Amino acid sequence: MQELTFVESPGSDIRPYDRLIGAGLDGDRWLFTPRDTVEAAWRVVDPVLGDVVRVHPYAGGTWGPKEADRLLPHRAAWHGPAA
């Protein structure tokens, strides 16, 4: 198990969470747990949790499953962040 701790450095104008998000957007992987480690952890945790929440698969590169539309208020739609 790995623990993620945020610490602000004196004199730094970048908040820890902003640094984490920025690293992700820049493709810097050093702050993130490798995929195989996360998947191994889920193989242990998933049987304990049981089938509590249904997973809705969707194709990579899309906005997600159509079931996500139920999260929006009536007649609302998802908007692209670059739009």
All heavy atoms as an XYZ file, in Angstrom:
651
protein
N       0.844     -1.164      0.000
C       0.000      0.000      0.000
C       0.895      1.233      0.000
O       1.931      1.261      0.638
C      -0.909      0.018      1.223
C      -1.751      1.277      1.268
S      -2.718      1.490      2.757
C      -4.001      0.313      2.487
N       0.474      2.259     -0.713
C       1.211      3.510     -0.750
C       0.334      4.613     -0.217
O      -0.870      4.616     -0.409
C       1.652      3.839     -2.172
C       2.654      2.854     -2.715
C       3.121      3.246     -4.098
O       2.760      4.261     -4.632
N       3.943      2.395     -4.670
N       0.945      5.535      0.494
C       0.216      6.658      1.054
C       0.653      7.919      0.336
O       1.836      8.130      0.079
C       0.523      6.794      2.538
C      -0.239      7.918      3.202
C       0.032      7.975      4.688
O       0.165      6.911      5.316
O       0.124      9.089      5.213
N      -0.316      8.763     -0.022
C      -0.032     10.020     -0.691
C      -0.203     11.140      0.326
O      -1.263     11.285      0.925
C      -0.989     10.225     -1.866
C      -0.853     11.513     -2.646
C       0.536     11.594     -3.285
C      -1.904     11.566     -3.739
N       0.862     11.880      0.567
C       0.835     12.973      1.522
C       1.131     14.272      0.793
O       2.060     14.347     -0.009
C       1.893     12.759      2.625
O       1.667     11.494      3.232
C       1.813     13.845      3.669
N       0.328     15.293      1.062
C       0.533     16.601      0.457
C       1.194     17.526      1.468
O       0.729     17.667      2.581
C      -0.804     17.215      0.026
C      -1.487     16.439     -1.063
C      -2.589     15.660     -0.788
C      -1.015     16.504     -2.354
C      -3.220     14.951     -1.792
C      -1.636     15.793     -3.371
C      -2.738     15.026     -3.079
N       2.262     18.140      1.047
C       2.965     19.086      1.908
C       3.281     20.320      1.081
O       3.816     20.224     -0.021
C       4.280     18.485      2.451
C       5.021     19.497      3.298
C       4.003     17.225      3.241
N       2.929     21.481      1.603
C       3.267     22.722      0.924
C       4.657     23.152      1.345
O       4.998     23.153      2.522
C       2.265     23.819      1.268
C       0.915     23.601      0.610
C       0.018     24.815      0.722
O       0.470     25.925      0.429
O      -1.131     24.620      1.124
N       5.467     23.497      0.369
C       6.813     23.982      0.660
C       6.745     25.476      0.926
O       6.059     26.214      0.213
C       7.742     23.734     -0.531
O       7.793     22.366     -0.827
N       7.473     25.963      1.961
C       7.487     27.404      2.224
C       7.967     28.165      0.987
O       8.921     27.755      0.320
C       8.480     27.547      3.372
C       8.554     26.193      3.992
C       8.288     25.212      2.888
N       7.260     29.209      0.642
C       7.638     30.022     -0.498
C       7.096     29.515     -1.820
O       7.265     30.157     -2.852
N       6.457     28.367     -1.823
C       5.904     27.820     -3.059
C       4.513     28.395     -3.276
O       3.702     28.459     -2.358
C       5.818     26.294     -2.973
O       5.158     25.790     -4.114
N       4.250     28.825     -4.496
C       2.915     29.348     -4.802
C       2.018     28.282     -5.435
O       0.896     28.544     -5.803
C       3.010     30.566     -5.712
C       3.688     30.266     -7.045
O       4.313     29.210     -7.163
O       3.581     31.110     -7.952
N       2.531     27.052     -5.552
C       1.732     25.951     -6.107
C       1.238     25.073     -4.963
O       2.023     24.531     -4.194
C       2.565     25.108     -7.095
C       3.040     25.972     -8.259
C       1.732     23.932     -7.611
C       3.956     25.238     -9.217
N      -0.082     24.951     -4.866
C      -0.659     24.093     -3.837
C      -0.408     22.640     -4.202
O      -0.297     22.297     -5.380
C      -2.154     24.361     -3.704
C      -2.456     25.782     -3.237
C      -3.927     26.047     -3.199
N      -4.474     25.857     -4.536
C      -5.764     25.931     -4.830
N      -6.641     26.171     -3.895
N      -6.186     25.747     -6.059
N      -0.305     21.745     -3.211
C       0.006     20.335     -3.479
C      -0.942     19.668     -4.468
O      -0.505     18.935     -5.352
C      -0.071     19.684     -2.103
C       0.219     20.792     -1.157
C      -0.370     22.024     -1.781
N      -2.237     19.908     -4.321
C      -3.176     19.254     -5.230
C      -3.011     19.796     -6.647
O      -3.116     19.048     -7.618
C      -4.616     19.431     -4.740
C      -5.578     18.501     -5.422
C      -5.567     17.139     -5.147
C      -6.473     18.964     -6.377
C      -6.433     16.272     -5.784
C      -7.345     18.104     -7.022
C      -7.320     16.756     -6.725
O      -8.170     15.897     -7.360
N      -2.731     21.103     -6.769
C      -2.489     21.682     -8.087
C      -1.252     21.045     -8.722
O      -1.214     20.800     -9.925
C      -2.284     23.191     -7.986
C      -3.537     23.920     -7.539
O      -4.642     23.389     -7.739
O      -3.404     25.022     -6.970
N      -0.253     20.775     -7.916
C       0.961     20.116     -8.406
C       0.643     18.711     -8.911
O       1.133     18.281     -9.959
C       1.982     20.057     -7.275
C       3.283     19.436     -7.657
C       4.260     19.582     -6.495
N       5.251     18.541     -6.592
C       5.680     17.828     -5.584
N       5.247     18.044     -4.371
N       6.587     16.907     -5.763
N      -0.205     17.991     -8.172
C      -0.588     16.643     -8.573
C      -1.352     16.663     -9.894
O      -1.033     15.916    -10.818
C      -1.447     15.992     -7.481
C      -1.960     14.593     -7.775
C      -0.806     13.606     -7.797
C      -2.997     14.188     -6.754
N      -2.348     17.518    -10.004
C      -3.131     17.624    -11.236
C      -2.237     18.070    -12.390
O      -2.322     17.542    -13.499
C      -4.323     18.588    -11.057
C      -5.294     18.036    -10.008
C      -5.026     18.852    -12.385
C      -5.912     16.710    -10.360
N      -1.367     19.040    -12.129
C      -0.444     19.506    -13.171
C       0.465     18.402    -13.670
O       0.709     18.270    -14.871
N       0.967     17.577    -12.749
C       1.827     16.459    -13.140
C       1.058     15.482    -14.021
O       1.576     14.992    -15.026
C       2.380     15.752    -11.905
N      -0.184     15.227    -13.664
C      -1.004     14.330    -14.477
C      -1.243     14.883    -15.870
O      -1.154     14.162    -16.865
N      -1.534     16.171    -15.952
C      -1.768     16.791    -17.251
C      -0.502     16.836    -18.101
O      -0.560     16.757    -19.324
C      -2.322     18.208    -17.065
C      -3.727     18.281    -16.471
C      -4.090     19.725    -16.162
C      -4.746     17.672    -17.413
N       0.640     16.951    -17.442
C       1.923     16.993    -18.155
C       2.448     15.603    -18.507
O       3.451     15.472    -19.209
C       2.983     17.712    -17.319
C       2.722     19.197    -17.206
O       1.977     19.745    -18.051
O       3.261     19.834    -16.277
N       1.795     14.571    -17.981
C       2.247     13.210    -18.245
C       3.372     12.751    -17.334
O       3.992     11.722    -17.574
N       3.660     13.525    -16.275
C       4.680     13.126    -15.300
C       4.084     12.053    -14.396
O       3.134     12.303    -13.671
C       5.129     14.315    -14.448
C       5.878     15.346    -15.255
O       6.428     14.977    -16.303
O       5.916     16.516    -14.835
N       4.652     10.862    -14.419
C       4.069      9.730    -13.690
C       4.651      9.535    -12.300
O       4.186      8.685    -11.558
C       4.275      8.453    -14.498
C       3.579      8.497    -15.826
C       3.819      7.236    -16.585
N       3.165      7.306    -17.869
C       3.043      6.285    -18.670
N       3.535      5.117    -18.336
N       2.439      6.418    -19.825
N       5.631     10.278    -11.901
C       6.344     10.012    -10.650
C       5.496     10.219     -9.405
O       5.830      9.707     -8.344
C       7.633     10.828    -10.581
C       7.417     12.305    -10.637
C       7.224     13.077    -11.736
C       7.373     13.182     -9.520
N       7.061     14.376    -11.384
C       7.147     14.482    -10.022
C       7.504     13.007     -8.139
C       7.041     15.585     -9.199
C       7.398     14.127     -7.326
C       7.177     15.392     -7.859
N       4.382     10.927     -9.491
C       3.502     11.110     -8.331
C       2.367     10.084     -8.270
O       1.561     10.111     -7.355
C       2.876     12.516     -8.360
C       3.817     13.685     -8.101
C       3.077     15.007     -8.282
C       4.404     13.608     -6.702
N       2.322      9.177     -9.242
C       1.189      8.273     -9.360
C       1.605      6.811     -9.199
O       2.707      6.429     -9.550
C       0.506      8.464    -10.714
C      -0.031      9.852    -10.893
C       0.754     10.847    -11.458
C      -1.312     10.160    -10.482
C       0.267     12.133    -11.605
C      -1.803     11.443    -10.622
C      -1.011     12.436    -11.190
N       0.688      6.016     -8.693
C       0.905      4.584     -8.536
C       0.789      3.913     -9.898
O      -0.143      4.205    -10.652
C      -0.156      3.997     -7.580
O      -0.091      4.711     -6.351
C       0.064      2.523     -7.340
N       1.699      3.002    -10.239
C       1.621      2.315    -11.531
C       0.317      1.519    -11.677
O      -0.243      1.010    -10.705
C       2.818      1.359    -11.506
C       3.740      1.920    -10.487
C       2.875      2.611     -9.474
N      -0.147      1.419    -12.896
C      -1.420      0.754    -13.190
C      -1.462     -0.674    -12.669
O      -2.467     -1.100    -12.097
C      -1.657      0.779    -14.697
C      -2.944      0.118    -15.102
C      -3.139      0.173    -16.588
N      -4.357     -0.520    -16.953
C      -4.965     -0.377    -18.093
N      -4.485      0.434    -19.002
N      -6.062     -1.043    -18.353
N      -0.380     -1.440    -12.863
C      -0.404     -2.836    -12.422
C      -0.543     -2.950    -10.912
O      -1.181     -3.861    -10.397
C       0.820     -3.598    -12.924
C       2.143     -3.015    -12.449
O       2.196     -1.807    -12.112
O       3.133     -3.758    -12.412
N      -0.001     -1.982    -10.182
C      -0.129     -1.977     -8.723
C      -1.568     -1.684     -8.311
O      -2.115     -2.320     -7.400
C       0.816     -0.931     -8.107
O       2.153     -1.220     -8.525
C       0.735     -0.909     -6.597
N      -2.195     -0.736     -8.983
C      -3.601     -0.399     -8.684
C      -4.499     -1.592     -8.993
O      -5.377     -1.948     -8.198
C      -4.039      0.842     -9.489
C      -5.530      1.093     -9.331
C      -3.243      2.067     -9.057
N      -4.265     -2.232    -10.140
C      -5.089     -3.388    -10.505
C      -4.895     -4.541     -9.528
O      -5.857     -5.240     -9.179
C      -4.781     -3.814    -11.933
C      -5.304     -2.810    -12.945
C      -4.934     -3.138    -14.375
O      -4.127     -4.069    -14.601
O      -5.446     -2.449    -15.277
N      -3.679     -4.737     -9.037
C      -3.423     -5.790     -8.050
C      -4.163     -5.487     -6.744
O      -4.730     -6.392     -6.122
C      -1.926     -5.923     -7.791
N      -4.173     -4.225     -6.353
C      -4.893     -3.837     -5.133
C      -6.392     -4.098     -5.287
O      -7.049     -4.593     -4.366
C      -4.638     -2.368     -4.816
N      -6.948     -3.788     -6.456
C      -8.376     -4.026     -6.678
C      -8.714     -5.505     -6.694
O      -9.809     -5.898     -6.293
C      -8.854     -3.350     -7.969
C      -9.204     -1.922     -7.715
C      -8.534     -0.816     -8.157
C     -10.304     -1.439     -6.936
N      -9.145      0.311     -7.686
C     -10.234     -0.037     -6.939
C     -11.324     -2.054     -6.229
C     -11.161      0.755     -6.265
C     -12.242     -1.257     -5.550
C     -12.155      0.120     -5.581
N      -7.788     -6.354     -7.144
C      -8.047     -7.801     -7.108
C      -8.210     -8.281     -5.669
O      -8.919     -9.245     -5.399
C      -6.924     -8.566     -7.803
C      -7.031     -8.545     -9.314
C      -6.120     -9.556     -9.977
N      -4.704     -9.250     -9.811
C      -4.009     -8.406    -10.562
N      -4.607     -7.758    -11.547
N      -2.727     -8.211    -10.350
N      -7.579     -7.596     -4.728
C      -7.713     -7.952     -3.317
C      -8.977     -7.337     -2.726
O      -9.747     -7.994     -2.020
C      -6.476     -7.474     -2.517
C      -6.677     -7.659     -1.031
C      -5.224     -8.190     -2.997
N      -9.225     -6.069     -3.032
C     -10.320     -5.318     -2.407
C     -11.683     -5.661     -3.005
O     -12.679     -5.743     -2.287
C     -10.060     -3.797     -2.530
C     -11.238     -2.982     -2.054
C      -8.808     -3.420     -1.756
N     -11.745     -5.867     -4.293
C     -13.026     -6.066     -4.965
C     -13.860     -7.207     -4.385
O     -15.051     -7.028     -4.132
C     -12.810     -6.257     -6.461
C     -14.086     -6.103     -7.256
O     -14.862     -5.177     -6.953
O     -14.308     -6.914     -8.170
N     -13.284     -8.382     -4.112
C     -14.094     -9.454     -3.530
C     -14.645     -9.095     -2.142
O     -15.722     -9.553     -1.774
C     -13.135    -10.635     -3.436
C     -12.058    -10.350     -4.410
C     -11.934     -8.858     -4.466
N     -13.924     -8.274     -1.420
C     -14.386     -7.871     -0.088
C     -15.584     -6.933     -0.199
O     -16.547     -7.021      0.560
C     -13.241     -7.183      0.705
C     -13.732     -6.642      2.034
C     -12.086     -8.151      0.896
N     -15.521     -6.033     -1.175
C     -16.616     -5.078     -1.366
C     -17.862     -5.730     -1.912
O     -18.972     -5.282     -1.657
C     -16.174     -3.964     -2.321
C     -15.050     -3.064     -1.843
C     -14.675     -2.076     -2.941
C     -15.440     -2.336     -0.576
N     -17.684     -6.787     -2.685
C     -18.829     -7.443     -3.302
C     -19.303     -6.644     -4.499
O     -18.625     -5.743     -4.995
N     -20.471     -6.956     -4.969
C     -21.040     -6.301     -6.142
C     -21.954     -5.169     -5.696
O     -23.150     -5.177     -5.964
C     -21.785     -7.327     -6.992
C     -22.147     -6.797     -8.364
O     -21.535     -5.804     -8.804
O     -23.040     -7.375     -8.996
N     -21.392     -4.175     -5.022
C     -22.180     -3.096     -4.444
C     -22.623     -2.095     -5.504
O     -23.766     -1.667     -5.525
C     -21.370     -2.366     -3.349
C     -22.145     -1.215     -2.764
C     -20.978     -3.349     -2.262
N     -21.729     -1.724     -6.386
C     -22.028     -0.718     -7.407
C     -21.815     -1.336     -8.783
O     -20.762     -1.913     -9.040
C     -21.109      0.517     -7.247
C     -21.385      1.531     -8.340
C     -21.279      1.137     -5.877
N     -22.784     -1.189     -9.610
C     -22.675     -1.733    -10.966
C     -21.698     -0.894    -11.779
O     -21.753      0.329    -11.764
C     -24.032     -1.736    -11.638
C     -23.969     -2.364    -12.995
C     -25.324     -2.667    -13.562
N     -25.088     -3.191    -14.904
C     -25.841     -2.906    -15.935
N     -26.890     -2.148    -15.781
N     -25.555     -3.393    -17.109
N     -20.819     -1.552    -12.494
C     -19.858     -0.878    -13.355
C     -20.438     -0.805    -14.758
O     -20.983     -1.784    -15.266
C     -18.520     -1.652    -13.378
C     -17.552     -1.027    -14.363
C     -17.922     -1.699    -11.988
N     -20.335      0.368    -15.371
C     -20.823      0.568    -16.730
C     -19.619      0.776    -17.641
O     -19.040      1.853    -17.673
C     -21.751      1.784    -16.800
C     -22.926      1.683    -15.893
N     -24.013      0.889    -16.178
C     -23.186      2.248    -14.701
C     -24.893      0.985    -15.207
N     -24.410      1.800    -14.289
N     -19.225     -0.256    -18.382
C     -18.061     -0.107    -19.255
C     -18.359      0.859    -20.406
O     -19.507      1.045    -20.803
C     -17.816     -1.519    -19.775
C     -19.060     -2.276    -19.515
C     -19.808     -1.583    -18.427
N     -17.297      1.467    -20.914
C     -17.414      2.361    -22.065
C     -16.086      2.388    -22.807
O     -15.048      2.031    -22.260
C     -17.830      3.771    -21.629
C     -16.870      4.430    -20.676
C     -15.877      5.278    -21.149
C     -16.950      4.206    -19.313
C     -14.987      5.888    -20.281
C     -16.074      4.808    -18.438
C     -15.100      5.655    -18.929
O     -14.216      6.257    -18.063
N     -16.131      2.801    -24.044
C     -14.938      2.818    -24.890
C     -13.984      3.930    -24.455
O     -14.419      5.035    -24.106
C     -15.344      3.019    -26.345
N     -12.690      3.638    -24.486
C     -11.691      4.634    -24.176
C     -11.778      5.804    -25.135
O     -12.123      5.644    -26.304
N     -11.486      7.003    -24.639
C     -11.531      8.193    -25.478
C     -12.914      8.793    -25.623
O     -13.096      9.787    -26.312
N     -13.912      8.198    -24.956
C     -15.273      8.739    -25.011
C     -15.574      9.464    -23.704
O     -14.767      9.477    -22.777
C     -16.307      7.617    -25.218
O     -16.322      6.785    -24.049
C     -15.982      6.776    -26.441
N     -16.757     10.062    -23.620
C     -17.158     10.802    -22.427
C     -17.675      9.903    -21.320
O     -18.027     10.372    -20.252
C     -18.219     11.834    -22.787
C     -17.591     13.048    -23.363
C     -17.369     13.307    -24.680
C     -17.055     14.146    -22.649
N     -16.733     14.488    -24.828
C     -16.530     15.045    -23.587
C     -16.965     14.477    -21.312
C     -15.923     16.235    -23.233
C     -16.369     15.675    -20.954
C     -15.850     16.528    -21.906
N     -17.735      8.625    -21.568
C     -18.205      7.714    -20.538
C     -19.473      7.008    -20.958
O     -19.969      7.190    -22.070
N     -20.019      6.202    -20.068
C     -21.211      5.425    -20.416
C     -22.450      6.304    -20.498
O     -22.527      7.363    -19.872
C     -21.320      4.428    -19.265
C     -20.682      5.132    -18.119
C     -19.569      5.956    -18.705
N     -23.425      5.857    -21.275
C     -24.673      6.620    -21.406
C     -25.398      6.735    -20.069
O     -26.149      7.676    -19.840
C     -25.573      6.011    -22.472
C     -26.001      4.593    -22.200
C     -26.873      4.066    -23.339
C     -27.163      2.602    -23.272
N     -27.648      2.013    -22.104
N     -25.138      5.796    -19.163
C     -25.769      5.842    -17.835
C     -25.370      7.095    -17.054
O     -26.067      7.515    -16.145
C     -25.410      4.586    -17.032
C     -26.059      3.316    -17.542
C     -25.299      2.660    -18.692
O     -24.241      3.172    -19.097
O     -25.778      1.637    -19.199
N     -24.241      7.702    -17.408
C     -23.792      8.917    -16.724
C     -24.737     10.088    -16.971
O     -24.793     11.029    -16.179
C     -22.380      9.291    -17.165
N     -25.493     10.025    -18.054
C     -26.445     11.106    -18.351
C     -27.503     11.237    -17.265
O     -28.075     12.318    -17.076
C     -27.115     10.870    -19.702
C     -26.134     11.009    -20.852
O     -25.067     11.632    -20.658
O     -26.430     10.485    -21.946
N     -27.748     10.166    -16.514
C     -28.744     10.225    -15.432
C     -28.293     11.124    -14.283
O     -29.087     11.518    -13.443
C     -29.049      8.828    -14.905
C     -29.802      7.984    -15.912
C     -30.168      6.669    -15.325
N     -28.925      5.913    -15.093
C     -28.878      4.646    -14.755
N     -29.985      3.979    -14.559
N     -27.730      4.044    -14.587
N     -27.019     11.474    -14.247
C     -26.501     12.352    -13.205
C     -26.844     13.811    -13.462
O     -26.756     14.644    -12.559
C     -24.972     12.216    -13.098
C     -24.447     10.829    -12.763
C     -22.931     10.798    -12.903
C     -24.861     10.439    -11.355
N     -27.230     14.120    -14.688
C     -27.521     15.501    -15.072
C     -28.965     15.870    -14.784
O     -29.853     15.026    -14.839
C     -27.257     15.676    -16.569
C     -25.820     15.445    -17.033
C     -25.773     15.413    -18.549
C     -24.907     16.514    -16.480
N     -29.201     17.151    -14.516
C     -30.593     17.598    -14.368
C     -31.339     17.420    -15.694
O     -30.727     17.301    -16.756
C     -30.469     19.087    -14.034
C     -29.048     19.318    -13.696
C     -28.248     18.210    -14.299
N     -32.654     17.448    -15.629
C     -33.510     17.273    -16.815
C     -33.080     18.216    -17.934
O     -32.905     19.418    -17.708
C     -34.972     17.515    -16.416
C     -35.927     17.310    -17.541
N     -36.131     16.073    -18.113
C     -36.711     18.166    -18.214
C     -37.015     16.191    -19.077
N     -37.389     17.452    -19.161
N     -32.923     17.695    -19.126
C     -32.570     18.418    -20.348
C     -31.169     19.025    -20.350
O     -30.831     19.796    -21.231
C     -33.583     19.498    -20.651
C     -34.960     18.947    -20.979
C     -35.862     20.001    -21.472
N     -37.135     19.408    -21.827
C     -38.141     20.069    -22.325
N     -38.032     21.359    -22.527
N     -39.241     19.456    -22.616
N     -30.360     18.713    -19.394
C     -28.978     19.204    -19.392
C     -28.112     18.259    -20.220
O     -28.500     17.121    -20.476
C     -28.447     19.301    -17.966
N     -26.948     18.738    -20.631
C     -26.049     17.913    -21.423
C     -24.621     18.154    -20.964
O     -24.298     19.212    -20.414
C     -26.194     18.254    -22.913
N     -23.759     17.181    -21.216
C     -22.346     17.337    -20.918
C     -21.730     18.309    -21.907
O     -22.118     18.361    -23.067
C     -21.627     15.992    -21.002
C     -22.095     14.993    -19.997
C     -22.891     13.911    -20.224
C     -21.796     14.973    -18.595
N     -23.113     13.217    -19.057
C     -22.456     13.860    -18.040
C     -21.058     15.787    -17.765
C     -22.376     13.530    -16.692
C     -20.986     15.468    -16.426
C     -21.648     14.364    -15.907
N     -20.762     19.089    -21.460
C     -20.090     20.042    -22.335
C     -18.600     19.748    -22.341
O     -18.010     19.471    -21.296
C     -20.289     21.482    -21.840
C     -21.731     21.892    -21.850
N     -22.363     22.299    -23.006
C     -22.650     21.958    -20.874
C     -23.621     22.590    -22.708
N     -23.820     22.388    -21.418
N     -17.989     19.823    -23.511
C     -16.552     19.590    -23.629
C     -15.771     20.719    -22.958
O     -16.141     21.880    -23.075
N     -14.708     20.391    -22.232
C     -13.940     21.421    -21.529
C     -13.262     22.401    -22.471
O     -12.967     23.523    -22.086
C     -12.915     20.617    -20.727
C     -12.836     19.301    -21.405
C     -14.173     19.064    -22.031
N     -13.025     21.996    -23.715
C     -12.369     22.885    -24.671
C     -13.387     23.705    -25.470
O     -13.011     24.550    -26.270
C     -11.481     22.088    -25.609
N     -14.661     23.432    -25.242
C     -15.700     24.117    -26.030
C     -15.919     25.539    -25.571
O     -15.630     25.950    -24.520
C     -17.011     23.344    -25.936
